Every structure is written in C-alpha cells, then in structure tokens.
Amino acid sequence: MSKMTWDETDRGNYYCGPLLVLLLAYLEFMRNDKNEKRQIHALHFWDYEMIVKREKAELKSGDFGTLEWNDDVIENDEESDTDENEDMKLDRQFIFDKYIPFNERFDKFELNIKDAMKKDKELLTFEKVHLVFFPVHQKNHFYIICINLEEPAVDVIDNRNSVAKFPKAYRDAPNELKILFSRYLMRVNHKSASTLEGVELERVNMNWRTRDNHVDCGVFCMRHMETYMGDKTVNWTCGLPKESKQQQSVLNELRIKYLTKILLSDTNTYRSKIIAQTAKFAKKTNEEIKDLLDKGWEKRGERI
C-alpha cells in the first residue's frame, strides 16, 4: 500500500510490518504526558502460536491488519461458532485487564460467580466450602488456582515443571484472581475475607510434573481438581506416575474417561446426536473405520 493509493474509507487498505509497531511505540512515548486513557496497548506480547492463530483468523475474515488486538482472537473453529464461548473469552480478558478500573472488573467477576452458583444459592456465601478451584487458561495453557478457605491458602497447581520464577511464569493472573475473590468474600462477610488478600501464593511441587508434555494440560487439570484435597504433596494421592511412557498411558485413559463423561452428560445438548452417531459408527467395517480415522488424522489441522 502506497501513500498515493491510500483510502481511509476502504477497510481493504492497510499498512503492516515493523514500521507500524515502531510508530505506535513512538506515539505512546510522545503522548505519555496526556491524561487520555488508551483503549488498547501500544505494544503487546505475541508468541508463535498466537501469531499463527491470528493469521488464520484474519485470512478467514478477510480483514487482515484491521482486527482488534486480542490474545484470544480464536481458539479453534468450533468454539468460534458460538456466541457463548466468545462472551466467555471477553469476560476472561476483561476481568484480568489492569487497564480497566478495578470496580468494573470486580462487578464482572461477581456476576460470573453468581451465574456459576445459580443452581445452589447457598453456595454464594462459601460458608460451607473448604476448597475453591479456578481453572485458568493463560497463553494456551491450562492450570489450577486452588483457594483453601480454611487455612487460608492459595495454591497454584500446574503440571509444568518450569524453572521460570513465579512472576514470569504466571504474570499477574493468580494475584489478580486472589484479590478479586477476597473482595467478593468481604461482600458476603466470609470469615477468611480479611486474611486471604495478604496470603502468599504457593506453587505446588508434585513429582509427576512434566517438561516434555505440552498437550495434556487439560487432562492434568481435570485430575488435579478430582483428587486434590488441600494436603499438598505429602498425602495427595493423584494416581499419576512420574513423567514417562507409563504416565502417558494413564493420561490417555483419563482423557477417554473425561471425554466420555462430558459427551454422555445429561447437560450436553448434543448427547442424543452423539449416541446416534456412535451407534452408526459401530456398524462400520474395520476397513471403513480405518479409512475414517486416517482422513480425520489428515484433517486434524483444520480443527485446531
């Protein structure tokens, strides 16, 4: 795109490349004495996976270079088709965005808590609750923040055996979540509200943490929530061996178990359809099944 052919009314016209990033940084520097609040960051961190997803989203929409800057542009094609999942992504980004006033973020957080507890109003006070589990999705990775309301304590349960220091590994997400939840407890007059906000976060050191597994974090989260009772690693019987072929075998079995429970749950609106498709699949010959599996493997990239 050249200066002579630029048309600001045409969304198909855009500039891209490192020069644009430098211009934004320069603009931020020149305007830092102003009191105007920015709606988006001038500079933003992107990793390789985020860039690939961004490219796919822009190529699909035809708006290359014109979409809003957003970590969660798209997770996969299936999720992008539902408004509910898009709302969840926006809520998550909104709650942890420190550029948004705390009161606004807290109101959204409180609304999410009430929505999650709508089937049991008594749980809204957390008076009879010992452990609260928050699954966190950050930089394409799932881990757990567990808040123990009895001690109180805040545990970060992550399958990654990372050598990175806590602030670099998790940034502000665990602390922001702790503060938001402690303020909610203050509102409902919980006995641990006054002490929780000052509690230091602790990363639980399990002997089954991994260095080379980058795909099973969701399965680890499910297992951790299923078995963790707040006893750290001394009395924690998780059933997972150390990182090995044996561990991978156990994880594969757990993945099948959790997927089956989710797919056949009464709350799954596609349950009847899935059962019908399963019955149809079971009638196919071994050759037909192999052919379907091979085709599914070849097209796996389209589902990511």
C-alpha positions in Angstrom: 0.0 0.0 0.0 1.5 3.4 -1.1 0.7 6.9 0.1 -0.8 7.8 -3.3 -3.3 4.9 -3.3 -4.3 5.1 0.4 -8.0 5.4 1.0 -9.0 5.6 4.7 -12.6 4.7 3.9 -11.6 1.3 2.4 -11.1 -1.4 5.0 -9.1 -3.4 2.5 -6.3 -0.8 2.7 -3.8 -1.3 5.5 -0.2 -0.9 6.5 1.6 -3.7 8.3 5.1 -4.6 9.3 7.7 -3.5 11.9 7.3 0.2 11.0 3.8 0.3 12.3 4.9 -1.1 15.6 7.6 1.5 15.9 5.2 4.3 15.1 2.8 3.1 17.8 5.6 2.9 20.3 6.7 6.5 19.3 3.2 7.8 19.6 2.9 6.3 23.0 6.1 7.9 24.1 5.1 11.4 22.7 1.7 11.2 24.3 2.7 9.9 27.8 2.1 13.3 29.3 -1.5 13.2 28.3 -4.3 12.1 30.6 -6.2 10.3 27.9 -6.7 6.6 28.6 -5.7 4.2 25.8 -8.3 1.6 24.7 -5.6 -0.8 23.6 -1.9 -1.3 24.4 0.6 0.3 22.1 2.9 -2.7 22.4 1.7 -6.3 23.0 3.4 -9.6 23.6 2.8 -12.3 21.0 4.2 -15.9 20.9 4.4 -18.1 17.9 1.1 -19.9 18.5 -0.8 -16.6 18.9 0.6 -15.3 15.7 -0.4 -18.4 13.8 -4.0 -18.2 15.2 -4.1 -14.5 14.4 -3.1 -15.1 10.8 -5.8 -17.9 10.4 -8.5 -15.5 11.8 -7.5 -12.6 9.6 -7.3 -14.7 6.4 -10.7 -16.3 7.2 -12.4 -12.9 7.9 -10.7 -11.0 5.1 -9.8 -8.2 7.5 -6.0 -8.7 7.5 -4.4 -6.0 9.6 -7.7 -4.4 10.7 -8.9 -6.6 13.5 -8.7 -5.5 17.2 -5.6 -6.6 19.1 -6.8 -9.5 21.2 -4.9 -12.5 22.7 -8.0 -14.7 22.2 -8.9 -13.9 18.6 -9.7 -17.5 18.0 -9.1 -20.8 19.8 -10.5 -23.1 17.2 -13.1 -23.1 14.5 -15.7 -25.0 16.7 -15.5 -22.5 19.5 -15.7 -19.5 17.2 -19.2 -20.6 16.1 -20.8 -20.0 19.5 -21.6 -16.6 21.0 -21.4 -18.1 24.5 -17.8 -19.1 24.1 -16.9 -15.7 22.6 -18.6 -14.0 25.6 -16.5 -16.2 28.0 -13.3 -15.1 26.3 -14.2 -11.5 26.5 -15.1 -11.9 30.2 -11.8 -13.5 31.0 -9.9 -10.8 29.1 -12.0 -8.1 30.8 -11.5 -9.4 34.3 -7.7 -9.6 34.1 -7.1 -6.4 32.1 -5.5 -4.0 34.6 -6.1 -1.1 32.3 -9.8 -1.4 33.2 -10.9 0.1 36.6 -10.9 -2.4 39.4 -14.6 -1.8 40.2 -15.7 -2.6 36.7 -13.7 -5.8 36.7 -15.0 -6.8 40.1 -18.6 -6.3 39.0 -18.0 -8.7 36.1 -16.2 -11.2 38.4 -19.1 -11.1 40.9 -21.6 -11.6 38.1 -19.7 -14.7 36.9 -19.6 -16.1 40.4 -23.4 -15.7 40.8 -24.0 -17.2 37.4 -21.9 -20.2 38.3 -23.7 -20.8 41.6 -27.2 -20.2 40.2 -28.2 -23.8 40.9 -27.3 -23.6 44.6 -27.9 -20.2 46.1 -26.4 -21.4 49.5 -23.0 -21.7 47.9 -22.9 -18.0 47.1 -21.6 -17.2 50.7 -19.0 -20.0 50.5 -19.6 -20.6 54.3 -19.6 -24.4 54.0 -16.9 -24.6 51.2 -13.4 -25.8 52.0 -11.7 -25.6 48.6 -12.4 -23.4 45.6 -10.9 -24.4 42.2 -10.4 -21.9 39.4 -9.2 -23.4 36.1 -7.1 -20.7 34.4 -6.3 -20.5 30.7 -3.3 -18.4 30.0 -1.1 -18.4 26.9 -2.6 -21.6 25.5 -2.0 -23.5 28.8 -4.4 -24.6 31.5 -3.6 -24.8 35.2 -5.4 -24.6 38.5 -5.6 -21.9 41.2 -7.0 -23.5 44.4 -8.1 -21.3 47.3 -8.2 -23.0 50.7 -10.7 -21.1 52.8 -9.9 -23.0 56.0 -6.2 -22.1 56.4 -6.5 -19.8 54.2 -4.0 -20.6 51.4 -3.7 -20.0 47.6 -2.1 -22.9 45.7 -1.1 -22.8 42.0 -1.3 -26.4 40.7 0.4 -26.7 37.3 1.7 -29.8 35.6 4.6 -27.9 34.0 7.9 -28.5 35.7 9.1 -25.0 34.8 12.3 -23.4 36.0 10.9 -19.9 35.4 10.3 -17.8 38.5 6.7 -17.3 39.6 6.1 -13.8 38.2 7.5 -14.7 34.8 5.6 -18.0 34.6 2.1 -16.6 35.6 2.4 -12.8 35.5 -0.4 -11.1 37.5 -3.2 -13.6 36.9 -3.0 -15.6 40.2 -2.7 -12.5 42.3 -5.4 -10.6 40.5 -7.8 -13.6 40.9 -6.9 -13.8 44.6 -7.7 -10.1 45.1 -11.0 -10.3 43.2 -12.1 -13.3 45.2 -11.1 -11.9 48.5 -13.1 -8.8 47.8 -16.1 -11.0 46.9 -15.7 -12.8 50.2 -15.7 -9.4 52.0 -19.0 -8.6 50.4 -20.6 -11.8 51.7 -19.0 -11.4 55.1 -16.9 -14.6 54.9 -14.6 -15.3 57.9 -11.5 -15.6 55.8 -12.1 -12.5 53.7 -9.8 -10.2 55.8 -6.8 -12.5 55.7 -7.0 -14.1 52.2 -5.8 -11.0 50.3 -2.5 -11.0 52.2 -1.7 -14.7 51.7 1.3 -15.5 49.7 0.8 -17.7 46.6 2.5 -21.1 46.5 3.3 -23.3 43.6 2.7 -27.0 44.5 5.7 -29.2 43.6 4.3 -32.5 42.5 6.7 -35.3 41.5 4.5 -36.0 38.4 5.1 -32.6 36.8 6.3 -32.6 33.2 8.9 -31.0 31.0 8.1 -32.5 27.6 4.3 -32.8 27.7 2.7 -29.8 26.0 -0.7 -31.2 25.1 -2.3 -32.8 28.2 -2.6 -29.8 30.5 -6.4 -30.0 30.3 -6.3 -33.6 31.4 -3.9 -32.8 34.3 -6.3 -30.0 35.4 -9.3 -32.4 35.5 -7.3 -35.0 37.5 -6.0 -32.3 39.9 -9.4 -31.0 40.6 -10.7 -34.5 41.0 -8.1 -35.6 43.6 -6.6 -32.5 45.4 -7.9 -32.1 49.0 -5.5 -29.3 50.1 -2.9 -31.6 51.6 -0.1 -30.5 49.2 2.0 -33.4 48.1 2.5 -35.4 51.3 -0.9 -37.0 51.4 -2.0 -36.3 47.9 -2.9 -39.5 46.1 -3.3 -38.4 42.5 -2.6 -41.8 40.7 -0.2 -40.3 38.2 3.4 -41.7 38.0 6.4 -39.5 37.1 6.8 -38.3 33.5 7.3 -41.5 31.5 5.5 -43.8 29.0 3.6 -45.1 31.9 2.3 -41.6 32.8 1.3 -41.0 29.2 -0.7 -44.3 29.2 -2.5 -43.2 32.3 -3.2 -39.7 30.8 -4.6 -41.3 27.7 -7.0 -43.4 29.8 -8.1 -40.4 31.8 -8.7 -38.4 28.6 -11.0 -41.1 27.3 -12.8 -41.2 30.7 -13.3 -37.4 30.9 -14.4 -37.1 27.3 -16.9 -39.9 27.7 -18.4 -38.3 30.8 -18.7 -34.9 29.1 -20.2 -36.3 25.9 -22.7 -38.5 27.7 -23.6 -36.0 30.3 -27.3 -35.1 30.6 -26.4 -31.4 30.4 -24.8 -32.0 26.9 -27.3 -30.7 24.4 -25.7 -32.9 21.7 -25.9 -36.1 23.8 -28.6 -37.8 21.7 -26.9 -36.9 18.4 -23.6 -38.3 19.7 -25.2 -41.5 20.8 -26.8 -41.9 17.4 -23.6 -41.2 15.6 -21.7 -43.7 17.8 -24.3 -46.5 17.1 -23.9 -45.7 13.3 -20.1 -45.8 13.6 -20.2 -49.2 15.5 -21.8 -50.8 12.4 -19.0 -49.9 10.1 -16.4 -52.5 9.0 -12.8 -52.3 10.2 -11.7 -51.0 6.8 -14.3 -48.2 6.9 -13.3 -47.3 10.4 -9.6 -47.2 9.4 -10.4 -45.0 6.4 -12.3 -42.6 8.6 -9.6 -42.4 11.2 -6.9 -41.8 8.5 -9.0 -39.0 7.0 -9.6 -37.5 10.4 -5.9 -37.5 11.1 -5.0 -35.9 7.8 -7.5 -33.0 8.5 -6.6 -32.6 12.2 -5.0 -29.2 11.4 -8.4 -27.8 10.3 -9.9 -28.5 13.7 -7.3 -26.6 15.6 
